[in-house]
Structure formats: structure tokens, C-alpha cells
Amino acid sequence: MPETAFLETGSFGPVLGDAEFEFIRHVVGENAGIVLGPKKRQLVQGRLGRRLRDLGLHSYRQYCEHVRSSGPEELVALINALTTNVTAFFREKHHFEALASYMLPEAMRRNAGSRRIRVWSAGCSTGEEAYCVAMTAADVVPRTGWDCKVLATDIDSEVIAFAQQGVYPLDRVAALPSERLRSCFQKGSGAQAGKAIVKAHLRSSVTFRVLNLLQAWPMHGPFDVIFCRNVMIYFDQPTRERLVSRFAEMLAPGGYLCIGHAESLHTVAAPIQPVGGTIYRKNGGEPHGG
């Protein structure tokens, strides 16, 4: 075994060296805005170990060369491997309660002329959040006469492909009330046996797209509500500030931004005000709750 290979391989596989870790930190920081601190080395090594095996590579030095020579395709695979996708149906349920009780009713009053409502799930992961928005909207917004749609985006192409199917293991929906299960899901059969399938009228109201939040956005808005929960924890403060300012530009006056419970916008200068429970409202429009 060559000496370099011995040095790069530990008891449980290749070891991520200093130079390679710094290269990966730089690549994901520049292209996805993800901040990997020095303590994330073991996490990166573990996440990328499977990618090395899939590619038949024996060291992280080889993998870094592969990233340099492969272009955007491997960059996407790298980011997919490092992003965490933890979600659940009606996670942080107070956001959906607020969506039903005042966010959507305000949007209906604001948009009485156009009868158009738009919600964006930014960082939608495997789709549960976006479908929960669609379910909540179906409870509140009349299906006839209103154009209510959800845009769901994520940087991870694999979770977008999963979410588009709207098919989940039964244990993922087990905690939902029986009435919700009956109205929003159907049991799979054949190849989909043991799965819950989001009903067609809900799937058709959600559009899934791959999107890097730090790059150009093809949509123009305005959005009545934006969900961006537990995404900005990966970003440094300047990146968070720029992102929130862009979200504010995309929101209709009086529109809402929902963030994760571990996030805070107290130091961000943008035309939005907290209304409680990690919910922020853009200035303008009718008074909150009016």
C-alpha cells in the first residue's frame, strides 16, 4: 500500500485531512452559503464517506479532485450529502394554526380582486411542510373561485424528487388525526402498499423546484406567506441578513415570514416586524388581525 494511501486511511475508512476539509468548506460556503465550522469535520467525513464508496474513490484527496473536474453535477451531489433533511407533518404546528387563523384570511381580504394566493416553502426538504400548507389552505380557502398555490423549493435535488411523488411510509403519517388522513391521503396498493399517498387535489396545488437560495430567483412574487424554517441556521450573519431582505422584497405588504424555533431575526434590518412565535410580518397592508 502506498504511504500516502496509508496516511489517508483510518481504521474505519478514509480520513478527511486539513486541506481537503478546507476545500470542502470553501466550496459549500461559496456555492450554498453553508457555514461549516472546525467542529464539523467528523460530520463531513461521515456524510461524504458513502459518496466516496459510490464513486469508488479511496481518499478525500481524490474526491476533491473529482469535485474540481466534474463541475456542477458533483457540486449538487456534495451539497445533497451535507444538507440535513429533518422534517415531519405539522412540525411546529403553531405556524399552521396561525396560517389558518389569520394569515390566509388576511390574504383573502387583501387579494379579493385577484383571488390569487401564493405561499412559498423555502427549504421544503421531503415535502411535508409544503403539503401541510396545502392541507391548511384547503381548510380555509374555497376551492372554487380562488387560485391558491404553494411553491416548494430546496437545494437538494434528491429530496425534491421524493417530495414530488407525495408518497410517504405509513409511520410518517401515523400521528395525524384520522379525519386528516381520510381527507388528505389514500392508502397505497401494489408497489405502493404500506404507503400513504397525498391526494391528487393537494399534489396539484404544490409545485416543487430545485433552488439555491443564494443564487438568482426565477420567480417574481409577491408571496402572501413564506416559510423558511431551520434553513438559516446553516448561514453566517451577513448571509442571513441578505436572505431576509430578499424574502421581504418578495412578500406582499402585510405578508408573513415564518422561521424555525432555533432562529432569530432580532439583529436583521428589514421591513418586517415580529408578531410572536417566530412569525414576522412585512410592514404595510391592513393591521395584523384586522
C-alpha positions as CSV (number, residue, x, y, z in Angstrom):
1,M,0.0,0.0,0.0
2,P,1.5,3.4,-0.9
3,E,2.4,5.6,2.0
4,T,0.1,8.4,1.0
5,A,-2.9,6.0,0.9
6,F,-1.9,4.6,4.4
7,L,-1.9,8.2,5.8
8,E,-5.2,9.0,4.3
9,T,-7.0,5.8,5.6
10,G,-8.1,5.3,9.2
11,S,-9.4,2.2,10.9
12,F,-12.9,2.9,9.6
13,G,-12.1,4.2,6.1
14,P,-10.5,7.4,4.6
15,V,-9.7,10.3,6.9
16,L,-10.6,13.8,5.9
17,G,-7.4,15.9,6.0
18,D,-6.9,19.6,6.8
19,A,-6.5,20.7,3.2
20,E,-9.5,18.7,1.9
21,F,-11.7,19.9,4.7
22,E,-10.8,23.5,4.0
23,F,-11.5,22.9,0.3
24,I,-14.9,21.4,1.0
25,R,-15.7,24.2,3.5
26,H,-14.9,26.8,0.8
27,V,-16.9,25.1,-1.9
28,V,-20.1,24.7,0.1
29,G,-19.7,28.1,1.6
30,E,-19.3,29.9,-1.8
31,N,-22.0,27.9,-3.6
32,A,-24.6,27.2,-0.9
33,G,-23.8,29.7,1.9
34,I,-23.4,26.8,4.3
35,V,-21.0,27.6,7.1
36,L,-19.0,24.5,8.3
37,G,-17.2,25.3,11.5
38,P,-14.0,23.4,12.5
39,K,-16.0,21.1,14.7
40,K,-18.0,19.8,11.7
41,R,-15.1,17.8,10.3
42,Q,-16.3,14.4,11.6
43,L,-19.8,15.2,10.3
44,V,-18.4,16.0,6.9
45,Q,-16.3,12.9,6.8
46,G,-19.2,10.7,7.8
47,R,-21.6,12.3,5.3
48,L,-19.2,12.1,2.4
49,G,-17.9,8.6,3.2
50,R,-20.8,7.0,1.3
51,R,-20.2,9.3,-1.7
52,L,-16.6,8.1,-1.9
53,R,-17.8,4.5,-1.8
54,D,-20.3,5.1,-4.6
55,L,-17.6,6.7,-6.7
56,G,-15.1,4.0,-6.0
57,L,-12.6,6.6,-4.5
58,H,-10.2,5.8,-1.8
59,S,-9.3,9.2,-0.3
60,Y,-10.8,12.6,0.2
61,R,-7.9,14.0,-1.8
62,Q,-9.2,12.0,-4.8
63,Y,-12.7,13.2,-4.1
64,C,-11.7,16.9,-4.0
65,E,-10.0,16.4,-7.4
66,H,-13.2,14.8,-8.6
67,V,-15.2,17.8,-7.4
68,R,-12.8,20.2,-9.3
69,S,-13.0,18.3,-12.5
70,S,-16.7,17.3,-12.6
71,G,-18.4,20.7,-12.5
72,P,-21.9,21.4,-11.3
73,E,-23.1,17.8,-11.2
74,E,-20.8,16.7,-8.4
75,L,-21.3,20.0,-6.6
76,V,-25.0,19.2,-6.4
77,A,-24.2,15.7,-5.0
78,L,-21.8,17.2,-2.5
79,I,-24.4,19.7,-1.2
80,N,-27.1,17.0,-1.1
81,A,-24.8,14.8,1.0
82,L,-24.1,17.6,3.5
83,T,-27.6,19.1,4.0
84,T,-29.7,17.8,6.8
85,N,-33.3,16.9,6.0
86,V,-35.3,16.6,9.2
87,T,-39.0,17.3,8.9
88,A,-42.4,16.0,9.8
89,F,-46.1,16.7,9.1
90,F,-47.3,19.8,11.0
91,R,-43.9,20.3,12.7
92,E,-44.0,23.5,14.8
93,K,-47.8,23.4,14.5
94,H,-48.3,27.0,15.8
95,H,-47.3,28.2,12.3
96,F,-50.1,26.3,10.6
97,E,-52.6,27.4,13.3
98,A,-51.5,31.0,12.5
99,L,-51.8,30.3,8.8
100,A,-55.4,29.2,9.2
101,S,-56.5,31.7,11.8
102,Y,-55.2,35.0,10.3
103,M,-52.5,34.7,7.6
104,L,-54.8,33.2,4.9
105,P,-57.9,35.1,5.9
106,E,-55.9,38.4,5.6
107,A,-54.5,37.3,2.3
108,M,-58.1,36.6,1.1
109,R,-59.2,40.1,2.1
110,R,-56.1,41.6,0.6
111,N,-56.4,39.7,-2.7
112,A,-60.2,39.9,-3.1
113,G,-59.8,41.4,-6.5
114,S,-57.3,39.0,-8.0
115,R,-58.5,36.0,-5.9
116,R,-54.9,34.8,-6.0
117,I,-52.8,33.5,-3.0
118,R,-49.2,32.3,-3.1
119,V,-47.2,30.6,-0.4
120,W,-43.5,29.7,-0.6
121,S,-42.0,26.8,1.3
122,A,-38.3,27.6,1.1
123,G,-36.1,24.7,2.1
124,C,-39.0,22.3,1.8
125,S,-36.9,19.1,2.3
126,T,-39.0,16.0,1.6
127,G,-42.3,17.9,1.2
128,E,-44.1,17.6,4.4
129,E,-44.2,21.3,5.1
130,A,-45.4,22.2,1.7
131,Y,-48.2,19.6,1.8
132,C,-49.2,20.8,5.3
133,V,-49.5,24.3,3.8
134,A,-51.7,22.9,1.1
135,M,-53.9,21.0,3.5
136,T,-54.3,24.1,5.7
137,A,-55.2,26.2,2.7
138,A,-57.7,23.6,1.6
139,D,-59.4,24.0,5.0
140,V,-59.6,27.8,4.7
141,V,-59.6,28.9,1.1
142,P,-62.6,28.0,-1.1
143,R,-61.5,25.6,-3.9
144,T,-63.8,27.2,-6.3
145,G,-63.1,30.8,-7.4
146,W,-59.7,31.0,-5.8
147,D,-56.2,30.4,-7.3
148,C,-54.2,29.2,-4.2
149,K,-50.8,27.6,-5.0
150,V,-47.7,26.6,-3.0
151,L,-44.2,26.8,-4.3
152,A,-41.8,24.4,-2.6
153,T,-38.0,24.7,-3.2
154,D,-34.9,23.0,-1.9
155,I,-31.2,22.9,-2.8
156,D,-31.3,19.1,-2.6
157,S,-32.4,17.6,-5.8
158,E,-33.0,14.2,-4.2
159,V,-35.5,15.4,-1.7
160,I,-37.3,17.4,-4.3
161,A,-37.7,14.2,-6.4
162,F,-39.0,12.4,-3.4
163,A,-41.4,15.2,-2.4
164,Q,-42.9,15.4,-5.9
165,Q,-44.2,11.8,-5.6
166,G,-46.2,12.6,-2.5
167,V,-45.8,9.1,-1.2
168,Y,-44.8,8.5,2.5
169,P,-44.4,5.5,4.7
170,L,-47.4,5.0,6.9
171,D,-45.4,5.7,10.1
172,R,-44.7,9.2,8.8
173,V,-48.4,10.0,8.9
174,A,-49.4,7.9,12.0
175,A,-49.6,10.9,14.3
176,L,-52.1,12.8,12.1
177,P,-55.8,12.8,13.1
178,S,-57.9,10.2,11.4
179,E,-60.1,12.9,9.8
180,R,-57.0,14.5,8.2
181,L,-55.8,11.1,7.0
182,R,-59.1,10.4,5.3
183,S,-59.4,13.8,3.6
184,C,-55.8,14.2,2.5
185,F,-54.3,10.7,1.9
186,Q,-55.1,7.5,0.3
187,K,-53.6,4.1,1.1
188,G,-51.2,2.8,-1.5
189,S,-51.6,-0.6,-3.1
190,G,-49.4,-2.9,-5.2
191,A,-46.0,-1.4,-5.4
192,Q,-47.1,1.4,-3.0
193,A,-48.6,-1.0,-0.4
194,G,-47.7,0.2,3.1
195,K,-47.5,3.8,1.9
196,A,-49.7,6.9,2.3
197,I,-50.3,8.9,-0.9
198,V,-51.2,12.6,-0.8
199,K,-54.4,13.1,-2.7
200,A,-54.3,14.4,-6.2
201,H,-56.0,17.7,-5.5
202,L,-53.4,18.6,-2.9
203,R,-50.4,17.4,-5.0
204,S,-51.7,19.6,-7.9
205,S,-51.6,22.7,-5.7
206,V,-47.9,22.3,-4.9
207,T,-45.0,22.9,-7.4
208,F,-41.6,21.6,-6.4
209,R,-38.4,23.0,-7.8
210,V,-34.7,22.8,-7.0
211,L,-33.4,26.2,-5.9
212,N,-30.3,27.5,-4.3
213,L,-31.5,30.4,-2.1
214,L,-28.2,32.2,-2.6
215,Q,-28.5,32.4,-6.3
216,A,-30.9,34.2,-8.6
217,W,-34.6,33.5,-8.1
218,P,-36.7,33.0,-11.2
219,M,-40.0,33.8,-9.5
220,H,-41.2,37.4,-9.0
221,G,-43.9,37.1,-6.3
222,P,-45.5,38.6,-4.4
223,F,-46.0,35.9,-1.9
224,D,-48.5,36.1,0.9
225,V,-46.6,33.8,3.2
226,I,-43.0,32.5,3.2
227,F,-41.9,29.5,5.3
228,C,-38.2,29.3,5.7
229,R,-37.7,27.2,8.8
230,N,-34.4,25.8,10.1
231,V,-32.6,26.8,7.0
232,M,-30.8,29.9,8.1
233,I,-29.0,28.1,11.0
234,Y,-26.5,27.0,8.3
235,F,-25.7,30.6,7.3
236,D,-23.5,33.3,8.7
237,Q,-25.0,36.6,9.9
238,P,-24.3,38.6,6.7
239,T,-25.9,35.8,4.6
240,R,-28.9,35.7,6.8
241,E,-29.4,39.4,6.5
242,R,-29.2,39.4,2.8
243,L,-31.6,36.5,2.6
244,V,-34.2,38.0,4.9
245,S,-34.0,41.3,2.9
246,R,-34.7,39.3,-0.3
247,F,-37.6,37.5,1.4
248,A,-39.0,40.9,2.4
249,E,-38.9,42.1,-1.1
250,M,-40.8,39.0,-2.2
251,L,-43.6,39.4,0.4
252,A,-46.7,41.3,-0.3
253,P,-47.3,44.3,2.1
254,G,-48.7,42.6,5.2
255,G,-47.4,39.2,4.2
256,Y,-45.7,36.9,6.7
257,L,-42.4,35.1,7.1
258,C,-42.2,32.0,9.3
259,I,-38.8,30.9,10.6
260,G,-37.5,28.0,12.7
261,H,-37.7,27.9,16.5
262,A,-33.8,27.9,16.7
263,E,-33.6,31.0,14.6
264,S,-33.9,34.7,15.3
265,L,-34.1,37.9,13.2
266,H,-33.6,40.4,16.1
267,T,-30.4,41.8,14.5
268,V,-31.6,41.8,10.9
269,A,-32.5,45.2,9.4
270,A,-35.5,44.5,7.1
271,P,-39.1,46.0,6.8
272,I,-40.6,43.2,8.9
273,Q,-41.8,43.1,12.5
274,P,-42.2,40.2,14.9
275,V,-45.8,39.2,15.7
276,G,-44.8,36.3,18.0
277,G,-43.8,32.7,17.8
278,T,-41.1,33.0,15.2
279,I,-43.5,34.8,12.9
280,Y,-42.7,38.1,11.2
281,R,-45.0,40.4,9.2
282,K,-43.9,42.8,6.5
283,N,-44.9,46.4,7.0
284,G,-47.9,47.7,5.2
285,G,-51.3,46.3,4.4
286,E,-54.2,46.0,6.9
287,P,-53.4,45.9,10.6
288,H,-52.4,42.4,11.9
289,G,-55.6,40.6,12.8
290,G,-57.8,43.3,11.1
